[in-house]
């Protein structure tokens, strides 16, 4: 298994966080081509206000590979040139519930290397914004070799 997040995940440095740490539990992935873990505790200085995973306020990291891996195309028999090649897309996704305002229900921020942070959470829950980013970077750091292996051998 190339990808196997182990608990705890050491989070990346963030403003206001000292030694961020995330306790992880294996979670049910969305499909057979993914693996998922949920954050059950957050530790380190500055993370006391960070919400951990719940049904209505998720905090998860998901690693996915393509459902159907594409092969390299065959060169043109006359020119020996290969045309545009298809792409295999691999994904690392962090979902983190964040409240857009005080006493509001959480909405879900999605961090997929393009970060869609809930408007207002930067003011009302900056630690949750930082915690989601910290988990993403910590997971990528922890799984760097596994991700490289998965991209080469397609084993999740």
N, CA and C atoms as an extended XYZ file, in Angstrom:
468
Properties=species:S:1:pos:R:3:atomname:S:1:resname:S:1:resid:I:1 pbc="F F F"
N         0.845       -1.177        0.000 N   UNK     1
C         0.000        0.000        0.000 CA  UNK     1
C         0.890        1.240        0.000 C   UNK     1
N         0.796        2.035       -1.049 N   UNK     2
C         1.595        3.252       -1.140 CA  UNK     2
C         1.127        4.318       -0.179 C   UNK     2
N        -0.171        4.463       -0.007 N   UNK     3
C        -0.725        5.504        0.855 CA  UNK     3
C        -1.299        4.854        2.102 C   UNK     3
N        -0.776        5.254        3.243 N   UNK     4
C        -1.272        4.756        4.521 CA  UNK     4
C        -0.959        5.798        5.590 C   UNK     4
N        -1.847        6.758        5.762 N   UNK     5
C        -1.644        7.821        6.747 CA  UNK     5
C        -1.582        7.197        8.130 C   UNK     5
N        -0.548        7.543        8.878 N   UNK     6
C        -0.414        7.050       10.242 CA  UNK     6
C        -0.651        8.195       11.220 C   UNK     6
N        -1.249        7.851       12.332 N   UNK     7
C        -1.600        8.847       13.339 CA  UNK     7
C        -0.521        8.891       14.412 C   UNK     7
N        -0.177       10.084       14.858 N   UNK     8
C        -0.682       11.387       14.456 CA  UNK     8
C         0.047       11.933       13.232 C   UNK     8
N        -0.595       12.877       12.542 N   UNK     9
C         0.028       13.603       11.446 CA  UNK     9
C         0.591       14.891       12.028 C   UNK     9
N         1.865       15.128       11.801 N   UNK    10
C         2.470       16.395       12.214 CA  UNK    10
C         2.089       17.442       11.181 C   UNK    10
N         1.369       18.450       11.622 N   UNK    11
C         0.946       19.506       10.705 CA  UNK    11
C         2.087       20.430       10.366 C   UNK    11
N         1.904       21.192        9.313 N   UNK    12
C         2.913       22.167        8.910 CA  UNK    12
C         2.806       23.414        9.772 C   UNK    12
N         3.870       24.162        9.790 N   UNK    13
C         3.887       25.401       10.570 CA  UNK    13
C         2.871       26.387       10.010 C   UNK    13
N         2.126       27.007       10.911 N   UNK    14
C         1.155       28.037       10.551 CA  UNK    14
C         1.266       29.143       11.585 C   UNK    14
N         0.930       30.347       11.196 N   UNK    15
C         0.941       31.447       12.139 CA  UNK    15
C         0.053       31.109       13.329 C   UNK    15
N         0.590       31.186       14.532 N   UNK    16
C        -0.186       30.912       15.737 CA  UNK    16
C        -0.206       29.450       16.156 C   UNK    16
N         0.372       28.561       15.369 N   UNK    17
C         0.424       27.134       15.711 CA  UNK    17
C         1.853       26.750       16.065 C   UNK    17
N         2.009       26.069       17.191 N   UNK    18
C         3.289       25.497       17.563 CA  UNK    18
C         3.120       23.989       17.603 C   UNK    18
N         3.914       23.285       16.822 N   UNK    19
C         3.884       21.821       16.741 CA  UNK    19
C         2.468       21.274       16.542 C   UNK    19
N         1.772       21.687       15.475 N   UNK    20
C         0.428       21.159       15.252 CA  UNK    20
C         0.463       19.648       15.019 C   UNK    20
N        -0.515       18.976       15.589 N   UNK    21
C        -0.600       17.522       15.491 CA  UNK    21
C        -2.059       17.122       15.345 C   UNK    21
N        -2.321       16.162       14.450 N   UNK    22
C        -3.681       15.737       14.183 CA  UNK    22
C        -3.792       14.228       14.405 C   UNK    22
N        -4.658       13.821       15.328 N   UNK    23
C        -4.927       12.410       15.563 CA  UNK    23
C        -5.922       11.950       14.515 C   UNK    23
N        -5.591       10.838       13.829 N   UNK    24
C        -6.372       10.395       12.693 CA  UNK    24
C        -7.048        9.054       12.969 C   UNK    24
N        -8.212        8.865       12.356 N   UNK    25
C        -8.908        7.582       12.378 CA  UNK    25
C        -9.269        7.235       10.942 C   UNK    25
N        -9.153        5.954       10.601 N   UNK    26
C        -9.542        5.520        9.265 CA  UNK    26
C       -11.027        5.792        9.076 C   UNK    26
N       -11.386        6.339        7.920 N   UNK    27
C       -12.776        6.687        7.618 CA  UNK    27
C       -13.194        5.960        6.341 C   UNK    27
N       -14.485        5.865        6.105 N   UNK    28
C       -15.002        5.241        4.882 CA  UNK    28
C       -14.764        6.192        3.708 C   UNK    28
N       -14.043        5.728        2.678 N   UNK    29
C       -13.789        6.595        1.531 CA  UNK    29
C       -15.026        6.714        0.648 C   UNK    29
N       -15.049        7.715       -0.241 N   UNK    30
C       -16.212        7.910       -1.113 CA  UNK    30
C       -16.351        6.853       -2.204 C   UNK    30
N       -15.244        6.139       -2.531 N   UNK    31
C       -15.304        5.112       -3.573 CA  UNK    31
C       -14.152        4.128       -3.387 C   UNK    31
N       -14.104        3.115       -4.226 N   UNK    32
C       -13.087        2.064       -4.112 CA  UNK    32
C       -11.707        2.524       -4.577 C   UNK    32
N       -11.618        3.708       -5.137 N   UNK    33
C       -10.359        4.219       -5.664 CA  UNK    33
C        -9.762        5.280       -4.740 C   UNK    33
N       -10.240        5.306       -3.504 N   UNK    34
C        -9.807        6.311       -2.539 CA  UNK    34
C        -9.554        5.684       -1.182 C   UNK    34
N        -8.778        6.402       -0.376 N   UNK    35
C        -8.605        6.094        1.044 CA  UNK    35
C        -8.831        7.389        1.793 C   UNK    35
N        -9.454        7.288        2.975 N   UNK    36
C        -9.828        8.497        3.705 CA  UNK    36
C        -9.578        8.323        5.198 C   UNK    36
N        -9.165        9.431        5.824 N   UNK    37
C        -8.969        9.482        7.270 CA  UNK    37
C        -9.656       10.732        7.813 C   UNK    37
N       -10.129       10.642        9.065 N   UNK    38
C       -10.799       11.768        9.730 CA  UNK    38
C        -9.956       12.211       10.921 C   UNK    38
N        -9.988       13.497       11.200 N   UNK    39
C        -9.266       14.068       12.339 CA  UNK    39
C       -10.141       13.937       13.581 C   UNK    39
N        -9.649       13.201       14.580 N   UNK    40
C       -10.414       12.995       15.818 CA  UNK    40
C        -9.919       13.863       16.962 C   UNK    40
N        -8.731       14.449       16.823 N   UNK    41
C        -8.194       15.362       17.839 CA  UNK    41
C        -7.138       16.234       17.184 C   UNK    41
N        -7.039       17.460       17.653 N   UNK    42
C        -6.009       18.381       17.176 CA  UNK    42
C        -5.231       18.863       18.390 C   UNK    42
N        -3.913       18.789       18.308 N   UNK    43
C        -3.084       19.182       19.434 CA  UNK    43
C        -1.996       20.147       19.019 C   UNK    43
N        -1.345       20.694       20.003 N   UNK    44
C        -0.301       21.689       19.775 CA  UNK    44
C        -0.814       23.051       20.179 C   UNK    44
N         0.093       23.960       20.422 N   UNK    45
C        -0.278       25.308       20.838 CA  UNK    45
C        -1.046       26.013       19.729 C   UNK    45
N        -2.195       26.586       20.066 N   UNK    46
C        -2.988       27.358       19.120 CA  UNK    46
C        -4.120       26.599       18.469 C   UNK    46
N        -4.221       25.296       18.707 N   UNK    47
C        -5.259       24.512       18.046 CA  UNK    47
C        -6.438       24.181       18.954 C   UNK    47
N        -6.509       24.786       20.126 N   UNK    48
C        -7.575       24.444       21.074 CA  UNK    48
C        -8.960       24.825       20.563 C   UNK    48
N        -9.055       25.759       19.644 N   UNK    49
C       -10.356       26.170       19.116 CA  UNK    49
C       -10.704       25.481       17.794 C   UNK    49
N        -9.825       24.604       17.308 N   UNK    50
C       -10.060       23.915       16.040 CA  UNK    50
C       -11.060       22.790       16.248 C   UNK    50
N       -12.100       22.766       15.428 N   UNK    51
C       -13.104       21.703       15.487 CA  UNK    51
C       -12.545       20.441       14.839 C   UNK    51
N       -12.803       19.288       15.462 N   UNK    52
C       -12.421       18.004       14.866 CA  UNK    52
C       -13.604       17.463       14.077 C   UNK    52
N       -13.426       16.321       13.451 N   UNK    53
C       -14.424       15.759       12.548 CA  UNK    53
C       -15.736       15.410       13.256 C   UNK    53
N       -16.837       15.732       12.602 N   UNK    54
C       -18.170       15.281       13.005 CA  UNK    54
C       -19.001       15.172       11.728 C   UNK    54
N       -20.173       14.591       11.832 N   UNK    55
C       -21.018       14.389       10.649 CA  UNK    55
C       -21.358       15.705        9.955 C   UNK    55
N       -21.670       16.727       10.720 N   UNK    56
C       -22.080       17.997       10.113 CA  UNK    56
C       -20.932       18.996        9.985 C   UNK    56
N       -19.758       18.624       10.463 N   UNK    57
C       -18.613       19.528       10.426 CA  UNK    57
C       -17.362       18.690       10.131 C   UNK    57
N       -17.186       18.256        8.874 N   UNK    58
C       -16.126       17.306        8.550 CA  UNK    58
C       -14.725       17.906        8.627 C   UNK    58
N       -13.768       17.050        8.910 N   UNK    59
C       -12.341       17.376        8.836 CA  UNK    59
C       -11.655       16.088        8.408 C   UNK    59
N       -11.475       15.918        7.101 N   UNK    60
C       -10.945       14.677        6.542 CA  UNK    60
C        -9.859       14.960        5.520 C   UNK    60
N        -9.057       13.926        5.258 N   UNK    61
C        -8.110       13.950        4.137 CA  UNK    61
C        -8.357       12.687        3.322 C   UNK    61
N        -8.451       12.865        1.991 N   UNK    62
C        -8.745       11.764        1.083 CA  UNK    62
C        -7.689       11.721       -0.015 C   UNK    62
N        -7.143       10.534       -0.246 N   UNK    63
C        -6.207       10.297       -1.345 CA  UNK    63
C        -6.940        9.449       -2.380 C   UNK    63
N        -6.906        9.853       -3.645 N   UNK    64
C        -7.621        9.133       -4.700 CA  UNK    64
C        -6.731        8.921       -5.916 C   UNK    64
N        -7.018        7.831       -6.618 N   UNK    65
C        -6.352        7.552       -7.888 CA  UNK    65
C        -7.437        7.435       -8.955 C   UNK    65
N        -7.054        7.437      -10.232 N   UNK    66
C        -8.063        7.341      -11.284 CA  UNK    66
C        -8.817        6.006      -11.225 C   UNK    66
N       -10.087        6.040      -11.545 N   UNK    67
C       -10.891        4.827      -11.616 CA  UNK    67
C       -10.405        3.942      -12.752 C   UNK    67
N       -10.109        4.564      -13.872 N   UNK    68
C        -9.607        3.836      -15.044 CA  UNK    68
C        -8.290        4.470      -15.464 C   UNK    68
N        -7.214        3.770      -15.191 N   UNK    69
C        -5.908        4.290      -15.556 CA  UNK    69
C        -5.725        4.185      -17.056 C   UNK    69
N        -5.283        5.280      -17.647 N   UNK    70
C        -5.089        5.325      -19.100 CA  UNK    70
C        -3.669        4.912      -19.446 C   UNK    70
N        -3.530        4.232      -20.541 N   UNK    71
C        -2.221        3.808      -21.035 CA  UNK    71
C        -1.703        4.821      -22.042 C   UNK    71
N        -0.391        4.744      -22.286 N   UNK    72
C         0.205        5.619      -23.309 CA  UNK    72
C        -0.350        5.242      -24.670 C   UNK    72
N        -0.610        6.228      -25.524 N   UNK    73
C        -1.134        5.924      -26.855 CA  UNK    73
C        -0.061        5.286      -27.737 C   UNK    73
N        -0.507        4.628      -28.777 N   UNK    74
C         0.393        3.981      -29.738 CA  UNK    74
C         0.831        5.023      -30.772 C   UNK    74
N         2.125        5.038      -31.108 N   UNK    75
C         2.582        6.009      -32.122 CA  UNK    75
C         1.929        5.759      -33.478 C   UNK    75
N         1.778        6.810      -34.230 N   UNK    76
C         1.270        6.718      -35.591 CA  UNK    76
C         2.222        5.821      -36.389 C   UNK    76
N         1.702        4.779      -37.069 N   UNK    77
C         2.589        3.850      -37.767 CA  UNK    77
C         3.364        4.492      -38.926 C   UNK    77
N         2.864        5.597      -39.479 N   UNK    78
C         3.542        6.249      -40.610 CA  UNK    78
C         4.590        7.256      -40.142 C   UNK    78
N         4.269        8.003      -39.078 N   UNK    79
C         5.178        9.070      -38.642 CA  UNK    79
C         5.936        8.724      -37.366 C   UNK    79
N         5.495        7.689      -36.660 N   UNK    80
C         6.067        7.295      -35.373 CA  UNK    80
C         5.914        8.394      -34.317 C   UNK    80
N         4.951        9.282      -34.552 N   UNK    81
C         4.690       10.380      -33.616 CA  UNK    81
C         3.478       10.022      -32.762 C   UNK    81
N         3.582       10.313      -31.484 N   UNK    82
C         2.457       10.123      -30.569 CA  UNK    82
C         1.723       11.459      -30.448 C   UNK    82
N         0.416       11.430      -30.642 N   UNK    83
C        -0.394       12.639      -30.507 CA  UNK    83
C        -0.584       13.013      -29.050 C   UNK    83
N        -1.495       13.926      -28.782 N   UNK    84
C        -1.743       14.326      -27.396 CA  UNK    84
C        -2.078       13.108      -26.521 C   UNK    84
N        -1.420       13.015      -25.386 N   UNK    85
C        -1.618       11.886      -24.474 CA  UNK    85
C        -2.713       12.203      -23.472 C   UNK    85
N        -3.480       11.178      -23.085 N   UNK    86
C        -4.484       11.401      -22.030 CA  UNK    86
C        -3.795       11.631      -20.698 C   UNK    86
N        -4.538       12.079      -19.707 N   UNK    87
C        -3.983       12.346      -18.383 CA  UNK    87
C        -4.643       11.424      -17.355 C   UNK    87
N        -3.858       10.978      -16.375 N   UNK    88
C        -4.358       10.289      -15.195 CA  UNK    88
C        -4.306       11.301      -14.055 C   UNK    88
N        -5.407       11.497      -13.435 N   UNK    89
C        -5.487       12.519      -12.395 CA  UNK    89
C        -5.551       11.859      -11.023 C   UNK    89
N        -4.614       12.249      -10.150 N   UNK    90
C        -4.563       11.804       -8.762 CA  UNK    90
C        -4.921       13.003       -7.891 C   UNK    90
N        -5.581       12.732       -6.772 N   UNK    91
C        -6.098       13.827       -5.956 CA  UNK    91
C        -5.795       13.621       -4.483 C   UNK    91
N        -5.424       14.706       -3.820 N   UNK    92
C        -5.393       14.750       -2.357 CA  UNK    92
C        -6.378       15.845       -1.974 C   UNK    92
N        -7.338       15.476       -1.140 N   UNK    93
C        -8.431       16.388       -0.804 CA  UNK    93
C        -8.583       16.483        0.713 C   UNK    93
N        -8.642       17.700        1.221 N   UNK    94
C        -8.969       17.926        2.634 CA  UNK    94
C       -10.312       18.640        2.674 C   UNK    94
N       -11.245       18.080        3.467 N   UNK    95
C       -12.539       18.735        3.707 CA  UNK    95
C       -12.544       19.209        5.152 C   UNK    95
N       -12.926       20.471        5.373 N   UNK    96
C       -12.933       21.028        6.719 CA  UNK    96
C       -14.142       21.926        6.895 C   UNK    96
N       -15.003       21.569        7.859 N   UNK    97
C       -16.142       22.424        8.176 CA  UNK    97
C       -15.674       23.745        8.775 C   UNK    97
N       -16.276       24.831        8.310 N   UNK    98
C       -15.932       26.177        8.796 CA  UNK    98
C       -17.198       27.012        8.841 C   UNK    98
N       -17.330       27.783        9.902 N   UNK    99
C       -18.511       28.634       10.053 CA  UNK    99
C       -18.265       29.996        9.407 C   UNK    99
N       -19.189       30.457        8.546 N   UNK   100
C       -19.005       31.743        7.881 CA  UNK   100
C       -19.273       32.941        8.792 C   UNK   100
N       -19.868       32.689        9.936 N   UNK   101
C       -20.147       33.754       10.889 CA  UNK   101
C       -20.455       33.152       12.247 C   UNK   101
N       -20.509       33.993       13.261 N   UNK   102
C       -20.795       33.527       14.615 CA  UNK   102
C       -22.189       32.910       14.659 C   UNK   102
N       -22.316       31.775       15.336 N   UNK   103
C       -23.583       31.056       15.502 CA  UNK   103
C       -24.195       30.579       14.180 C   UNK   103
N       -23.372       30.405       13.167 N   UNK   104
C       -23.844       29.893       11.877 CA  UNK   104
C       -23.486       28.414       11.756 C   UNK   104
N       -24.238       27.682       10.962 N   UNK   105
C       -23.918       26.285       10.696 CA  UNK   105
C       -22.653       26.204        9.846 C   UNK   105
N       -21.853       25.164       10.064 N   UNK   106
C       -20.634       25.051        9.265 CA  UNK   106
C       -20.929       24.773        7.799 C   UNK   106
N       -20.067       25.319        6.963 N   UNK   107
C       -20.039       25.004        5.544 CA  UNK   107
C       -18.707       24.315        5.293 C   UNK   107
N       -18.568       23.650        4.180 N   UNK   108
C       -17.376       22.844        3.953 CA  UNK   108
C       -16.405       23.551        3.021 C   UNK   108
N       -15.172       23.767        3.523 N   UNK   109
C       -14.072       24.246        2.686 CA  UNK   109
C       -13.422       23.017        2.052 C   UNK   109
N       -13.019       23.144        0.802 N   UNK   110
C       -12.378       22.052        0.085 CA  UNK   110
C       -10.976       22.509       -0.307 C   UNK   110
N        -9.959       21.778        0.169 N   UNK   111
C        -8.576       22.092       -0.174 CA  UNK   111
C        -8.044       20.994       -1.078 C   UNK   111
N        -7.875       21.330       -2.325 N   UNK   112
C        -7.447       20.365       -3.340 CA  UNK   112
C        -6.328       20.995       -4.152 C   UNK   112
N        -5.407       21.561       -3.478 N   UNK   113
C        -4.321       22.325       -4.071 CA  UNK   113
C        -4.822       23.611       -4.723 C   UNK   113
N        -6.120       23.774       -4.872 N   UNK   114
C        -6.740       25.071       -5.046 CA  UNK   114
C        -7.637       25.205       -3.822 C   UNK   114
N        -7.449       26.194       -3.068 N   UNK   115
C        -8.047       26.277       -1.741 CA  UNK   115
C        -9.303       27.142       -1.773 C   UNK   115
N       -10.462       26.565       -1.489 N   UNK   116
C       -11.740       27.280       -1.472 CA  UNK   116
C       -12.171       27.442       -0.015 C   UNK   116
N       -11.741       28.502        0.582 N   UNK   117
C       -12.020       28.751        1.997 CA  UNK   117
C       -13.341       29.513        2.120 C   UNK   117
N       -14.174       29.127        3.080 N   UNK   118
C       -15.483       29.749        3.281 CA  UNK   118
C       -15.295       31.222        3.658 C   UNK   118
N       -15.965       32.111        2.938 N   UNK   119
C       -15.884       33.540        3.240 CA  UNK   119
C       -16.392       33.800        4.655 C   UNK   119
N       -15.651       34.561        5.375 N   UNK   120
C       -16.024       34.869        6.755 CA  UNK   120
C       -15.290       34.004        7.763 C   UNK   120
N       -14.889       32.811        7.383 N   UNK   121
C       -14.165       31.928        8.300 CA  UNK   121
C       -12.801       32.504        8.646 C   UNK   121
N       -12.245       33.315        7.745 N   UNK   122
C       -10.955       33.934        8.035 CA  UNK   122
C       -11.042       34.861        9.240 C   UNK   122
N       -12.226       35.383        9.502 N   UNK   123
C       -12.432       36.266       10.644 CA  UNK   123
C       -12.945       35.496       11.858 C   UNK   123
N       -13.926       34.599       11.639 N   UNK   124
C       -14.558       33.922       12.773 CA  UNK   124
C       -13.824       32.676       13.233 C   UNK   124
N       -13.133       31.994       12.333 N   UNK   125
C       -12.412       30.763       12.697 CA  UNK   125
C       -11.085       30.653       11.953 C   UNK   125
N       -10.173       31.607       12.157 N   UNK   126
C        -8.899       31.537       11.439 CA  UNK   126
C        -8.097       30.282       11.783 C   UNK   126
N        -8.262       29.759       12.984 N   UNK   127
C        -7.533       28.540       13.355 CA  UNK   127
C        -8.014       27.341       12.547 C   UNK   127
N        -9.292       27.279       12.211 N   UNK   128
C        -9.797       26.178       11.390 CA  UNK   128
C        -9.298       26.282        9.956 C   UNK   128
N        -9.176       27.503        9.443 N   UNK   129
C        -8.603       27.695        8.112 CA  UNK   129
C        -7.159       27.202        8.118 C   UNK   129
N        -6.401       27.623        9.117 N   UNK   130
C        -4.994       27.216        9.222 CA  UNK   130
C        -4.864       25.713        9.484 C   UNK   130
N        -5.778       25.145       10.285 N   UNK   131
C        -5.712       23.708       10.589 CA  UNK   131
C        -5.922       22.867        9.335 C   UNK   131
N        -6.857       23.264        8.482 N   UNK   132
C        -7.094       22.521        7.244 CA  UNK   132
C        -5.849       22.548        6.360 C   UNK   132
N        -5.246       23.718        6.225 N   UNK   133
C        -4.024       23.842        5.423 CA  UNK   133
C        -2.884       23.054        6.064 C   UNK   133
N        -2.791       23.111        7.368 N   UNK   134
C        -1.753       22.378        8.083 CA  UNK   134
C        -1.883       20.874        7.854 C   UNK   134
N        -3.103       20.344        7.922 N   UNK   135
C        -3.321       18.917        7.672 CA  UNK   135
C        -2.946       18.547        6.244 C   UNK   135
N        -3.349       19.344        5.269 N   UNK   136
C        -3.018       19.060        3.873 CA  UNK   136
C        -1.512       18.971        3.683 C   UNK   136
N        -0.802       19.967        4.160 N   UNK   137
C         0.646       19.991        3.979 CA  UNK   137
C         1.308       18.881        4.787 C   UNK   137
N         0.827       18.641        6.004 N   UNK   138
C         1.374       17.561        6.821 CA  UNK   138
C         1.163       16.201        6.181 C   UNK   138
N        -0.020       15.962        5.616 N   UNK   139
C        -0.302       14.692        4.953 CA  UNK   139
C         0.561       14.518        3.718 C   UNK   139
N         0.701       15.577        2.928 N   UNK   140
C         1.547       15.503        1.745 CA  UNK   140
C         3.004       15.254        2.133 C   UNK   140
N         3.466       15.924        3.184 N   UNK   141
C         4.836       15.706        3.651 CA  UNK   141
C         5.011       14.270        4.110 C   UNK   141
N         4.077       13.775        4.927 N   UNK   142
C         4.166       12.413        5.438 CA  UNK   142
C         4.104       11.386        4.313 C   UNK   142
N         3.332       11.641        3.288 N   UNK   143
C         3.085       10.667        2.221 CA  UNK   143
C         3.827       10.983        0.929 C   UNK   143
N         4.859       11.803        0.988 N   UNK   144
C         5.565       12.211       -0.227 CA  UNK   144
C         6.058       11.024       -1.046 C   UNK   144
N         6.770       10.106       -0.413 N   UNK   145
C         7.281        8.936       -1.145 CA  UNK   145
C         6.132        8.052       -1.621 C   UNK   145
N         5.110        7.890       -0.797 N   UNK   146
C         3.955        7.082       -1.187 CA  UNK   146
C         3.229        7.680       -2.378 C   UNK   146
N         3.106        9.005       -2.421 N   UNK   147
C         2.471        9.650       -3.568 CA  UNK   147
C         3.307        9.422       -4.821 C   UNK   147
N         4.620        9.575       -4.695 N   UNK   148
C         5.497        9.338       -5.845 CA  UNK   148
C         5.358        7.904       -6.332 C   UNK   148
N         5.331        6.958       -5.385 N   UNK   149
C         5.160        5.552       -5.752 CA  UNK   149
C         3.827        5.343       -6.458 C   UNK   149
N         2.760        5.942       -5.925 N   UNK   150
C         1.425        5.761       -6.515 CA  UNK   150
C         1.387        6.328       -7.937 C   UNK   150
N         2.025        7.454       -8.169 N   UNK   151
C         2.031        8.039       -9.501 CA  UNK   151
C         2.771        7.161      -10.495 C   UNK   151
N         3.747        6.391      -10.026 N   UNK   152
C         4.520        5.512      -10.900 CA  UNK   152
C         3.873        4.151      -11.061 C   UNK   152
N         3.430        3.548       -9.921 N   UNK   153
C         2.937        2.164       -9.996 CA  UNK   153
C         1.425        2.019       -9.882 C   UNK   153
N         0.703        3.131       -9.681 N   UNK   154
C        -0.757        3.128       -9.612 CA  UNK   154
C        -1.311        2.252       -8.497 C   UNK   154
N        -0.525        2.064       -7.437 N   UNK   155
C        -0.997        1.310       -6.266 CA  UNK   155
C        -1.296        2.301       -5.168 C   UNK   155
N        -2.545        2.292       -4.724 N   UNK   156
C        -2.987        3.231       -3.693 CA  UNK   156
C        -2.567        2.688       -2.375 C   UNK   156
